[in-house]
């Protein structure tokens, strides 16, 4: 008998944009019968679940919303809490330990939670870092897919414009606000914000290039959406951009520029921007997305993985 698929995340797209809710949104396109359980559908405040002795999955199981034979797809770095961990597929969206260090209490908690599950990474580099920092092997690498009917290029903007997301939270603001302000002082810029997906798609089309500063993301949807929208991306050497050089060597497709460290200087970012500005015709971000980030491939790889698991 076909197993039920449960998508388990603290929030959904209805609660606000974020990588995990977007991933669940696309997974529901792959598995239309899948049930998406969130804090709101289980009946608990999302800010409360972290303070409770039970995790969201355990609470859902206690309420009869999760059955023993269900296949559960969830984020890889927080406690799922269900009794049958062997039915849990945890998606490795990034490795926080690569930022804060493996000895950090959060990293130690994550490492403990990651035992006994099946793991899928969203980039090859994320899979490598899972072994490096947590000792966990990912059984598959399935890159995040984006809807290319929504995220696609239109007419190129007249003036070279640098796009970026506003840093979230005090830590991100402290890290990147100075860099972003320096970029604003030198280049025309545009802060990308709007209602996902159509509003955000239009925001990308107001830009010429996208700058993504991250220290641990596995395969940011913002990066994929920007690439699909025709924007070369300047990114730090984590996750997908950790794979970048391999892709360039193998497929000879240049999609942007990789920064040398997770903590780049303004001068390095400026030089990368000037390089793209003067050689714009040498970058093929949309073609890369059509080959590697299309939803058909995402659909195929996830169905294949679930079928293999369902046979065990």
Number of C-alpha atoms within 10 A of each C-alpha: 4 8 13 16 21 23 23 25 22 22 21 23 16 8 11 11 15 15 17 20 23 20 22 23 15 18 22 17 12 18 17 10 11 19 16 21 22 22 21 13 14 17 13 14 13 15 10 9 15 13 9 10 10 16 17 27 26 18 22 23 17 13 12 10 16 21 18 12 14 17 23 25 25 25 24 24 21 19 19 25 17 22 13 15 18 16 21 23 23 23 23 25 26 27 29 21 23 19 15 14 14 19 11 13 12 16 21 15 15 20 20 14 16 22 14 14 18 21 24 25 28 24 26 22 22 27 25 18 25 24 12 15 18 19 13 19 17 22 13 18 20 21 25 26 24 24 17 17 8 16 23 21 19 12 8 13 11 9 12 18 19 23 24 22 15 15 16 10 8 8 9 13 14 12 14 18 13 12 17 20 12 14 18 14 9 9 15 14 22 19 14 21 15 13 12 15 15 11 13 18 22 21 18 30 22 22 27 26 27 27 24 17 24 20 21 22 25 28 27 23 18 20 20 27 25 31 28 29 26 29 30 28 29 22 27 24 24 28 28 25 27 21 17 21 17 12 16 13 10 9 10 11 17 19 24 27 22 19 20 13 13 16 14 15 12 15 12 13 21 14 11 18 25 14 13 20 15 9 10 15 8 13 19 19 22 23 16 20 23 19 9 17 23 20 21 14 17 19 17 12 17 19 15 11 16 15 13 10 14 15 6 7
